[in-house]
Amino acid sequence: MTLPFLILAIMTLAGGVAAMTMRRLVHCALALVVSFAGLSALYLNLGAEFAGLAQLLVYVGAIAILIVFAILLTRGGEGEPEGAFSPAGIVGAVVALAVFAVLAWAVETSGVARAGVTVAAPQITMREIGFALMQRYVLPLEVIALMLTAAMIGAVILALREKRNDSAGDSGAAQKQGLRA
């Protein structure tokens, strides 16, 4: 294990743990961005340039920003969450540890781990992947882009409707208070 790998792994895990344990939703989303960026750097460190750059562009550049915008657009004047831990959180942690233990046992007892079998890396370059995406799979790529754009526009429209209804309800309540006084 090299030092850069260890630093990136710690950064990725720290971002993931922070995303699960922070109290404010915006801080959780930003910690998730750190975890995504660490995972992208791990891919790049391991020599998987396409996977690393795709992780960076798709998750850090698009999905995480979409999550932050959705949180900022849809969250109103909600107060601070009460408790950091709940019984459901403790049960979730126990289930996660059990799943980790089962997966670790499966990897350790598998024949592939003991035999030391190495699989040859595919000889596909980033240029070939780019050509495939821009020639052969251009239609599915454009459809996905349109679906993500439509989802973002829908989230903005829903958020604006809720804010208009809330402000109309607040002004109506203020007018009723004025009539009573």
N, C-alpha and C positions, 0 to 999 in steps of 0.2 A: 504494500500500500504506500503510495507516494504522498508527500506532504500536500501538494495542490488538491489531490483527490480527497484527502482527509478534511481539508479546510472547506471544500465545496460540499462535501457530505454533511458536515456539521452545520453549514449555512442552510442547506436545504431542509434538514431535520428541524433546525431551530425555527425557520420560517413556518413549517407545517405545524409545529407545536404551538407557536405563537398564534397562528390562525385559529387553532382550536380553543385556546384558553383566554384570549383577550375579550374584554367586555364590550367594547364598542364595535359595531359591525363594519365601519369604515376601516378601523385599524386592523380588523381581521382580514379584510380584503387586501389591504396593503401588505400584510404579512404573507398572504397567499402569493402575491406578486414576487416577493423575495424568494419564496419556495420554488415558484416556477422558473425564476431566473437562475437559481442554483441548479435546478435539474437541467436546464439548457446548458449551463457551463459544464456540468458533468458529462453530458453527451458530447460536447465539443472536446473535452479532455480525453474522452475514450476513443476519439477518432471518428465518431459518427456525425460528420458535419451537417448532413441534410437533416437528420433528426434534431440536432441542436438548434439549427437555424429555424426549422419549422416550429419547434417548441418556443423559441424566442418570439417569432413573428405571430404565431397563432395564439398562444396562451398569454404571454406577457403583453404583446402588442394589441391584441384584440379582445380576448375573453376577459382578462383581468380588468381592462379598462371598461368594458361593457358592464361588468359586475359593479365597479365603482360608480359608474354613471347611473345604473339602475338603482343602487342604494341611495344615491344622492337625490335622484328624481322622485323616488317613491316614499322615502321616509319623511314623515312630518315632524312635528315637535314632540316626539316621543322622549320620555325621560330615560334616565340611566337604568339599565337592567339591575334587578335586585341582587341575586346571588351569583357568584362565579361557579359554584358547584351545585349540582342537583343529584338526586338519586339516579335519575336516568343517565347522567354523565358518568357516574361511577359504574353503572351496569355496562355502558358503552365501552368504557376503558377495559373492563374485565373481558368482554367479548372480543375486543381488538387484540388483547394479549393472548387469548385462547387461539384466535385465528393465526396470529403470528407464530405461536408455538407449534401448531399443526403444520403450517407451511415450512417452518424451519426443520421439523422432524422429517417431512416429506423430502426436502432437498438433501438432508444428511443421509437418509436411507436409500436414496435412489442409486441405481447402478451407474448412472452417468457421472455422478460426483466422485465415485470411487475409481472408476476406470480411467478418468482423466482424458476422456475422448474430446478432441478438439474438432470443431466444425470449421471448414474453410469459409472465410468471409466471401460474400458475393462480390464479384468484380464489376459492380455497377457504379458509374461515376455520377456526380451531381449533375453534370451536363446531360446525361441520358435521362435522369429523372426530370430535369427541367423540360427537355424536349417532349417527354411523355405527357407531362402536365399541360403543356401549351399546345400540343398537337392532338394527341389521342384522347386525353381526358379534359379538354377545354370546356365542353358543355357541362359536365357535372361540377366542375370548379366554378363556373359562372352561376349555376343554379344554387349552389351553396352560398355564394356571395350574395345573391339576391335574397335568399331566405334569411341570412343574418341581418341584412339591411332592413327587411320587412319586420323582423323581430325587434330591432332597435327602434324603428319608427312606431311600432305598436306600443312599446314600453313608454315612449315619450308621450304618446296620445293618451294612454291610460293615466299616466302621472299628471298630465295637465287637467284632465277631467276631474280627477280626485281633488286637486288643488282648487279648481273652480268651485266644486261642490262644497268643499270645506270653507272657502272664503264666503260663499253665498250663505251658508248656514251660520257663519259667525256674524255677518252683517245683519241677517234676519233676527238673530238672538239679540244683537245690540239694539235693533229697532224696537223689539218687543220690550226690552228693559227701559228704553226711553219713553215708550207709551205708558208703561206702568208708573213711572216716576212723575 
